[in-house]
Amino acid sequence: MFFVKFIPTFPVLHRATFVFRECSHPLLLNAIAIGSLYLGPKDAVAKGEALWRLAHTAIATSWQNLITHRGPYDACDGVQLVVTGLLSQVYGVLSRNRAIRSTSQAFHTLGFVWARRCGMFDCEPFPINRVPPLDAPEAEKELHWRLWVAREIQHRALLAHYMLDGLISQMFGEPTSVRHSTNSLGFPSCEAAFEAGSADEWITAMRSHTFDASSFRTILHQLFRRMGEPRLLTPSLSAFSYKVILEGLQSLISDDASDEGSAVGVPTKSEVRKALTQVYESITLNAQLSSADRLETLLRWHAICLDIAVDSSVLCRNLCARYDITQHIWRNGPSPRNWLDLCQWAITSDARIALLHAMAIQEIVEELPRGRAHAIHMPSSLFAAATVYSVFAIAGQPAVKIPGSVIWQDVLSDPDPYVSLTEIPHSTLNDSDTTRYVRGESLCGSATTARNLLYELNSMQKLFRCLISQWGVACDMESVIEQWISLCH
C-alpha cells in the first residue's frame, strides 16, 4: 500500500530496487505506518500509530548509530536516517493524534541537520557519462542502475524535506526552518528514469532525456530578475521540481507576513506574484506533465496564491476566536495586531482574490483521480479554501457571482487590497471580467457563474470526511468547518 498509494504522490523511494533486508527497522516501520493509512480495518490507524511511536523512539534514542549506517549503494552515511525522518514527519504532521502532530513538529528540522552532518549537500550528482550502453553486460548495467537509484533517493529526500518544511510552515502559520532561496541542490532526474522497472528501461530513459544543470537557487534568482530582463522558466520540469520551487516562493511569503513590513532582502508581494505567474504559465505549457500531476501541482500553486492574498492561518484563528470556537489546528491564538474585521475584509480585493483561488482548489480536489486525491498538501489546501468560504458566508455574502472563466494572470496583477465596493475605480474597455471582479465591479450576463458558498461548504465537509481515512488531521479540520456551517444557519 505504501508503494502503490503513497509513493506516486510523493516519489522518494524506488520500488523496483527496494530490498527490505537492506533497510533499517525505523525506515520500514514508518513506511508500514503510512501504508496502514490506506487499509480498511478500523484498527489499522491504531496499529500505524504504534509503529510510528516505535520508529520515533528508535530514532530519538539511536540516531547516533543510525547516522553511521550506509546502504550497499549509498554515496554517504545517514541516507536512510534522513529518509526515515522524512517519512516520520509526513505521517506525524498529518496525523489525527494531536500528541503525534506536536511531537513531529518539534523534531522537523533534524532532517536538515543530519543531512549536513553527513555531507549530503556536497555530494556530486551521478555522472551522466557513467550510464552504460544497452549492450553492456547485465551485471554492469544493474550495478550502475542501483548506484544511480541510491543517489537519486538521497537527492529526492533532501528536496522533499524542503517541500515538507514549506508545508509545515503554512499549516502552522510559522516561518520555514531553512532559507529555501539558498537551496543549491539541482533538479531531480526525470520521472521516467526514476519509475523505470529495469536497468534497460532506466538506460533508455536517461539516454532520451535532456538534463538541466540548474539549481533551485538559480531558478529562484531568475524568477526575480529585474524588469526588462528575460524571466524564463523551462516548461519541462517535473511535478516534483515545481513543488520545490513553489515551497521556495511560499517561504518568501511567510518571511513577508508581518505588519511591520518586509524583512531585509525579502522580495515584495508584487514581485512574488510575478514569479508565481511565471510558474503558472510554465505548468500550463508543460506537455510532459500528466493530467493528475498538473492538477496536483496547480493545487499547491493555488494554495500559495491564496496565502499571498491572506494568511489563512490568521484568518482561521480570527474566525474561531470571534465565535469562541475551539480549534486544534494552529498552536497559538492570534496576537492583537493580527485581529481582522472579517466583514470589512470580505469586501476587499484581497478577499475576492482569495475566493477565486479557494474555488479553484475545490474544483481541483473534486477533479483529481481517486488514486491521487491524497497528496500531502491536500488537507491544508482544502481547509484554507473552506476558511475563505466561511468568512464570506458569515459576513453576509453566502451567494456570489464570479467570472465564468478566470484569467489567473489578471488575478495576480497588483491589486489595491484596500479598495472596497464603495471605492471602485472606473473600468476601461480592455479590462477582463476577472479584473473587474477583483476590483469589485458588478458582473452580468452569461459570462458569470453563481455560487452558493453554504452549499459548497457542505460539499467540502464531505470531502474532508473522505480525507480523514488517509490524513487524520482532516478530522480536526472537519470539526471546525461543521461549527462554521452552523453559524451560517
Phi, psi and omega in degrees: 000325179299313183282327184282320187260316189272312186300324177301333179266348183211070191285086181240349174235156190247108188295320187296332182247010183287126180237116184301320185295340182266004184258146174289154182299317180299325178296315179296318181299318179292321178297317179292322179299316178293318178299327181295338180292343182257010179263156185278321186304145183294332182275001182296321181293316180298319179293321178297319178296322178296319178294320179298317180296321177300314180295318181296318178297319179297318180293315184295328185261340187232020183296333179297326177279319182296329183289345178267355181287136176228124177293165184298339182240004183291148179277340179204173179289160167081003183298315182293328177295318180294320177294318179300315178299323179297309181295323178297320179294316180301311180297315187293310186291341181253013183284153174287332183283117185292327178295320178294321179299313182291323177296316180297318181296323181294335184257006195287348179272351187294331179303317178292321180297312180297317182298319179292321180297327181271358179076023184293328180289345182261356181292134177285147177295160179299124182296128182296333181285355177267000175287117185287160175287163182295335182267011177289160177302146183302319181297321179293316179297318181296318181297311182293326177298313182291325175297319179294316180301315181299318179293322180291321177298316177301315182295313181293326178297319178296314179296323179294329175296324175295317179300315182291324178300317178294319180295316179297320178302314182288321182295324185254005174066035182231161178296159177291159183276342178228163178275106182292332182291347179257013181294106184268005179290149177273179179292149171290162178290167184298151182296327180299321179290319183289331181270359182301138182264358180209165179297322180294318177297320179297314181299316180299316180294319181294321181290334184263359184256138175268125186265138178255121184274005182295152173259164178293330175298317179296317181298314179297323177297318180295326181293341182243031176293158182294158180304135179098337177275148181295137179239082187257130174237114186303131181275042180224019179286158176277163177300324178300314181295318178302319183293325176293318178298316181297322178293329174297318178291322179297324180295326177291325177294316180294328176293335184263358186279072180214143177290345183272003180099179184291148173287162181298129176083358181271132178300152177287165178298327177298318180291322178294322177300317179297321178295319179296326177297318179296320179296318179300314181296323178294318180297314184290334180270352186282105183283348182274348179280137172289165180301317181294319179296320180295315180297316181297321179291318178293331176300313179292323178300314180294322180296321179289320177297322177298318183288340175282337175279322178202138176290107186296331178293318177295319180298316179297313182294324176297315182296317180292320181294322182296325183250018175054048179259126178282129178227149183238029181265311179261143185285322186242149174286166180290142175283159184306324183286351178263005179293138180241145167275099189298319180295321179289321179298324186294348179251015178267163178295324177300321179295318180293323176297313179301322180294319178299317179292323178298318179294323178295321178299313180299317180298319180294316180301320180287336183269337182300141175302151185304322182288349181244013185270027179221036174299153188295336181266006181297309184301313183293323179295314182292324180290323176299319178296317180296326178297316179296315177305314184295319179297316179298315183294316181289331180279005175096018177235061182287339179241128183227158172243128180236164177300142179295329178227123184263131174262105189291333176297325178287326178297324184271001174293164188285105175270164170265110186295348183259002178286124181246180182297339181268359183228050185272124176289158180290137180278161175252165183295335184271355181288142178279165175300326179298314180297318180295321179295315181301323179286344178100011180281152180290139177251143180216164177096185185285350183275009181248157177235128179268136180228134175262108188292330178293320176297317181295324177296320177296322176295319178297321180301323178293324177297320179295323179295331175286325182288334187303323184296330177266307183243101188297339178301336178297340179294313178294325178294316180296324179296319178293317180299321178300320179289324176297318180299320181297332179288340184275350183266000000 
